Amino acid sequence: MEKYSTILLLFVALQIKHLAGDFFLQNSKMIVGRERYWHMGRALHSGVHVLLTAISFALFATSPILILWIVVVEFIVHFNIDWGKARYSVEKKLTPDQPLFWYAMGTDQTLHQLTYILMVWAWLIFS
């Protein structure tokens, strides 16, 4: 039972970090121009996410090596998910009043959530 509680608490920590990283700690410099692949703002945004992820996993006594692997993979995945959404949104000239905007937003958020499931799975396997 304790193991299941720990897993749920880790998911809660990742949800809170995602909310903070994707919505509260993102500024206009991280957003404007994100449709270009090499975008420093998106790299910084992904960096915020991996810092918060490292803290989240450290709270659960995860080994530093496992944290390093998790955040390297998360940086690459998060960077590319966000680039894909930004590129699609700019190409389609999407605005919040269009259904496709919300489809893109929902797909982006779902892909991030699936990433967290894989991260917790890795934590279970390698911890």
C-alpha positions as CSV (number, residue, x, y, z in Angstrom):
1,M,0.0,0.0,0.0
2,E,2.8,2.4,0.8
3,K,4.3,1.9,-2.7
4,Y,1.0,2.9,-4.3
5,S,0.8,6.0,-2.1
6,T,4.3,7.0,-3.1
7,I,3.5,6.6,-6.8
8,L,0.4,8.7,-6.5
9,L,2.3,11.4,-4.5
10,L,5.0,11.4,-7.2
11,F,2.3,11.9,-9.9
12,V,0.9,14.8,-7.8
13,A,4.3,16.4,-7.6
14,L,4.7,16.1,-11.4
15,Q,1.3,17.6,-12.0
16,I,2.1,20.6,-9.8
17,K,5.5,21.0,-11.4
18,H,3.8,20.9,-14.8
19,L,1.2,23.5,-13.9
20,A,4.0,25.8,-12.6
21,G,6.3,25.2,-15.5
22,D,3.8,25.4,-18.4
23,F,1.6,28.1,-17.1
24,F,3.0,30.2,-14.1
25,L,6.7,30.3,-14.9
26,Q,6.5,30.8,-18.7
27,N,7.0,34.3,-20.0
28,S,6.6,36.0,-23.4
29,K,10.3,35.5,-24.2
30,M,9.7,31.7,-23.9
31,I,6.7,31.9,-26.2
32,V,7.4,34.4,-29.0
33,G,9.1,32.7,-32.0
34,R,8.8,29.1,-30.6
35,E,7.9,27.8,-34.1
36,R,11.6,28.0,-35.0
37,Y,13.4,24.8,-34.0
38,W,16.4,26.4,-32.4
39,H,14.7,28.8,-30.0
40,M,16.4,29.9,-26.8
41,G,13.1,30.7,-25.1
42,R,11.8,27.1,-25.6
43,A,15.2,25.8,-24.4
44,L,14.8,27.9,-21.3
45,H,11.2,26.7,-20.8
46,S,12.3,23.1,-21.1
47,G,15.1,23.9,-18.6
48,V,12.6,25.1,-16.1
49,H,10.7,21.9,-16.5
50,V,13.7,19.7,-16.0
51,L,14.8,21.7,-12.9
52,L,11.3,21.2,-11.4
53,T,11.4,17.5,-12.4
54,A,14.8,17.1,-10.7
55,I,13.4,18.6,-7.5
56,S,10.3,16.5,-7.7
57,F,12.3,13.2,-8.0
58,A,14.8,14.3,-5.4
59,L,12.0,14.7,-2.9
60,F,11.4,10.9,-3.4
61,A,15.0,10.0,-2.7
62,T,15.8,9.1,-6.3
63,S,19.4,8.5,-7.2
64,P,21.2,11.4,-8.8
65,I,22.1,9.3,-11.8
66,L,18.5,8.3,-12.5
67,I,17.4,11.9,-12.1
68,L,20.0,12.9,-14.6
69,W,18.8,10.4,-17.2
70,I,15.2,11.3,-16.6
71,V,15.8,15.1,-17.0
72,V,18.0,14.6,-20.1
73,V,15.2,12.6,-21.8
74,E,12.5,15.0,-20.6
75,F,14.4,18.0,-21.9
76,I,14.6,16.5,-25.4
77,V,11.0,15.3,-25.4
78,H,9.5,18.5,-23.9
79,F,11.5,20.7,-26.3
80,N,10.2,18.8,-29.3
81,I,6.6,18.4,-28.1
82,D,6.4,22.2,-27.6
83,W,8.1,22.8,-31.0
84,G,5.6,20.6,-32.8
85,K,2.7,22.4,-31.2
86,A,4.1,25.9,-31.9
87,R,5.0,25.1,-35.5
88,Y,1.5,23.7,-36.2
89,S,-0.2,26.5,-34.4
90,V,1.8,29.2,-36.3
91,E,1.4,27.5,-39.7
92,K,-2.4,27.2,-39.1
93,K,-2.5,30.7,-37.6
94,L,-4.5,29.3,-34.6
95,T,-6.2,31.5,-32.1
96,P,-8.1,30.5,-28.9
97,D,-11.4,31.0,-30.7
98,Q,-10.7,28.1,-33.1
99,P,-11.3,24.5,-32.2
100,L,-8.0,23.5,-33.7
101,F,-6.2,25.7,-31.2
102,W,-7.7,23.6,-28.4
103,Y,-7.0,20.3,-30.2
104,A,-3.3,21.3,-30.4
105,M,-3.3,22.4,-26.8
106,G,-5.0,19.2,-25.7
107,T,-2.6,17.0,-27.7
108,D,0.4,18.9,-26.3
109,Q,-0.8,18.5,-22.7
110,T,-1.6,14.8,-23.3
111,L,1.8,14.1,-24.7
112,H,3.4,15.7,-21.6
113,Q,1.2,13.6,-19.3
114,L,2.2,10.5,-21.2
115,T,5.8,11.5,-20.6
116,Y,5.2,11.7,-16.9
117,I,3.8,8.2,-16.9
118,L,7.0,6.9,-18.6
119,M,9.1,8.9,-16.1
120,V,7.3,7.2,-13.2
121,W,7.6,3.9,-14.8
122,A,11.4,4.4,-15.2
123,W,11.5,5.4,-11.6
124,L,9.7,2.2,-10.5
125,I,12.0,0.0,-12.7
126,F,15.3,1.6,-11.9
127,S,14.9,2.7,-8.3
